[in-house]
Every structure is written in structure tokens, then in C-alpha cells.
């Protein structure tokens, strides 16, 4: 029997369900219902729909003066979907991460199916940073970003936030507010508001690339 993934089943911490699998249909069903997986290696899969929910509003990304100078200097060369596997592994390459080997394998399959995407920032031939996420309809769910050169991930994210509306996307989900995303302009909204916006976004015929 398929795992039931409904946001109204979330507990006070946002936990919706435990178990299941990371197959492409399961992941897509989860994102369409405002739910995403987070878990530690070796543990059961945990499915979450937090309240409040963190998003980026298009046009409200905060650009510091230094970041503006970096963008104008064309320090990084940006590409789309040229190194998805390297980006997700770059995001996982840290002391503590929820991006397990199973998650990497699952999201590479999601990428092959046309629903997971990456923006890469290159400094010469070095992959200096990047960001990846999941696209379903007019929703883009940002999953993680990383950098090996200062500001590389922020430049990639800034590009992504300009790129998505041009492709028909109306909702950028960043899941849980962090110090980094708050500093870049992300905000929190009630889960009920997020779910209403999600349903409208899913009706959009957006295409990532």
C-alpha cells in the first residue's frame, strides 16, 4: 500500500509520516502535497511539512553591495544542468548533512526524469558552487547549495531567482528558514497560505529548461 502523504497529518514539529521509499513517483507526490524528505543515513525516511513554511518571494532577494559587485564583475560563469551530480555531491560534502547516498541516488533519478535541476557557478574550470532543487509545475523547491569560492552559491541563487519567473514559475520554496536564507531575503508564511499558493503554482505550465 502506498504511503499516505498529506500535510494535514503533520504533528506539531511538521512530521507527516515515517517510512516509504524515494522512488520518483513518491517524491513527486510528496512535493505536490507540500511535503519533502529529510532523514539521517541509516534511519527511516522522514516526511515533513513544517508550519510556518519558508519561501523566497521573487523580486525580494537581498543583494549585498559585495554581492552586487561580484555579479557585475562576472567573476563566475553560470550554467544550467551541466553538472547536477557534482552539485548535489558538493552540497553533501560537509560535516553534517541530510543528503545521504540514498538521497543522491534518488535525486539523480529525479533529475533524469526532468524534475530536479541545478545551477552551476564556475571559476575557470573549477566548480565553485551551485544550487539544486525540484521543479513541479510552477513550483521550484530549493533543496541545497554549496560553495568552494566565496559568494559562488549566492550568485547562482541570485541567477536562479531571476531565471525562474521568466520560465513561468510562481513559487520558490526554501522549506525551513535558516540564518543564511533569512539574510538573503527569505520569509516565513503559514503552511495554509503556502499550500494555497502551491496549488495555484502546480497549475502553471512552467518549464525549467
C-alpha positions in Angstrom: 0.0 0.0 0.0 1.3 3.5 -0.9 2.4 5.7 1.9 -0.2 8.4 2.7 1.5 11.8 2.4 -0.9 14.5 3.4 0.1 17.8 5.1 -2.9 17.7 7.5 -1.3 14.7 9.1 1.7 16.7 10.3 2.4 16.8 14.0 3.5 20.0 15.9 7.0 19.6 14.5 5.9 19.2 10.9 6.5 15.5 10.7 3.9 13.9 8.4 5.0 10.3 8.0 7.8 7.8 8.5 9.0 5.1 6.0 8.2 4.6 2.4 10.6 5.0 -0.5 12.4 7.6 -2.6 11.1 6.5 -6.0 10.4 9.3 -8.5 6.6 8.9 -8.2 6.7 9.0 -4.4 8.9 12.2 -4.4 6.7 13.9 -7.0 3.5 13.0 -5.0 5.2 14.4 -1.8 6.2 17.8 -3.5 2.7 18.2 -5.0 1.3 17.9 -1.5 3.8 20.3 0.1 5.9 17.6 1.7 9.6 16.8 1.4 12.0 14.2 2.9 14.7 14.8 5.5 16.4 12.0 7.3 19.8 10.7 8.5 21.8 7.9 6.9 20.6 4.5 8.1 17.3 5.9 9.6 13.8 5.5 8.2 12.7 8.2 5.7 11.0 11.1 7.4 8.5 13.3 5.5 8.0 16.9 6.6 5.5 19.7 6.0 6.6 22.5 8.5 4.4 25.3 9.7 5.4 28.1 9.1 7.0 27.4 5.6 9.9 29.4 4.3 9.9 30.9 0.7 11.7 33.4 -1.4 9.4 36.0 -3.0 10.6 36.7 -6.5 12.0 40.3 -6.7 12.8 40.4 -3.0 16.2 38.7 -2.9 18.6 40.7 -0.8 21.8 41.6 -2.7 24.6 43.0 -0.5 26.9 45.6 -2.0 29.7 43.0 -2.2 27.4 40.5 -4.0 26.3 43.2 -6.5 30.0 44.0 -7.2 30.8 40.3 -7.7 27.9 39.8 -10.1 28.8 42.9 -12.1 32.4 41.7 -12.3 31.3 38.4 -14.0 33.6 36.5 -11.6 31.6 33.3 -12.2 30.4 31.6 -15.3 26.9 30.2 -14.8 25.4 27.1 -16.4 22.2 25.1 -16.1 22.0 21.3 -15.6 25.6 20.8 -16.7 26.9 19.1 -13.5 23.8 18.1 -11.4 25.6 15.1 -9.8 28.6 17.3 -8.9 26.4 20.0 -7.4 24.4 17.6 -5.2 27.6 15.9 -4.0 29.1 19.3 -3.3 26.1 20.1 -1.2 26.5 16.8 0.7 30.2 17.4 1.3 30.0 18.8 4.8 30.5 17.6 8.4 26.8 17.1 9.0 24.3 16.5 6.2 20.9 15.1 5.4 21.9 14.5 1.8 22.6 10.8 2.2 23.8 8.4 -0.5 20.2 7.2 -1.0 19.1 10.8 -1.4 21.8 11.5 -4.0 20.7 8.4 -6.0 17.0 9.3 -5.8 17.5 12.9 -6.9 19.8 11.9 -9.7 16.9 9.7 -11.0 14.6 12.7 -10.4 17.0 14.8 -12.5 17.0 12.2 -15.3 13.2 12.3 -15.2 13.3 16.1 -15.8 12.2 17.3 -12.3 15.5 18.0 -10.5 17.8 20.8 -11.7 20.9 22.6 -10.9 22.6 26.0 -11.5 26.4 25.8 -11.5 28.8 28.6 -10.8 32.3 28.1 -12.4 35.5 29.9 -11.6 37.7 28.9 -14.5 37.4 25.2 -14.7 36.6 24.8 -11.0 33.0 24.1 -10.0 33.0 27.0 -7.4 29.4 26.5 -6.2 25.9 25.8 -7.1 22.3 25.2 -6.1 19.8 22.4 -6.9 16.1 21.8 -6.4 12.9 20.2 -7.7 10.5 21.7 -10.3 6.9 20.6 -10.5 4.5 22.8 -12.4 5.2 26.4 -11.4 6.8 25.3 -8.1 10.6 25.2 -7.6 11.7 23.7 -4.3 15.2 24.8 -3.5 17.0 21.9 -1.8 20.5 23.0 -1.0 23.5 25.0 -2.2 27.3 24.9 -1.6 30.4 27.0 -2.4 34.1 26.4 -2.7 34.8 30.0 -3.7 33.2 32.9 -1.6 29.8 34.1 -3.0 29.6 31.4 -5.7 26.4 29.8 -4.3 24.8 33.2 -3.7 25.5 34.3 -7.3 23.9 31.0 -8.5 20.9 31.6 -6.3 20.5 35.2 -7.4 20.6 34.0 -11.0 18.0 31.3 -10.3 15.6 33.8 -8.7 15.7 35.9 -11.8 15.5 32.9 -14.1 12.5 31.1 -12.7 9.8 33.8 -13.3 11.0 34.1 -16.9 10.2 30.3 -17.2 6.7 30.6 -15.7 7.5 29.7 -12.0 5.4 31.4 -9.3 6.6 29.8 -6.1 10.1 29.3 -4.7 10.0 27.0 -1.7 13.0 27.0 0.6 11.3 24.8 3.2 12.8 26.0 6.6 14.1 29.4 7.3 17.8 29.5 8.2 20.2 32.3 9.1 21.7 32.2 5.6 18.4 32.2 3.7 16.9 34.9 6.0 19.9 37.0 5.4 19.2 36.7 1.6 15.6 37.8 2.0 13.6 34.5 2.6 10.5 34.9 4.7 8.1 32.6 6.5 4.4 32.2 5.7 1.7 30.0 7.4 1.6 26.5 6.0 -2.1 27.0 4.9 -1.0 30.0 2.8 1.8 28.0 1.3 -0.5 25.2 0.4 -2.9 27.6 -1.4 -0.1 29.1 -3.3 1.3 25.7 -4.1 -2.0 24.5 -5.7 -2.0 27.6 -7.9 1.6 27.1 -8.8 1.0 23.4 -9.8 -1.5 24.6 -12.4 1.2 26.7 -14.2 2.8 25.2 -17.4 6.3 26.2 -16.3 9.4 24.7 -17.9 12.8 24.9 -16.2 15.0 24.5 -19.4 
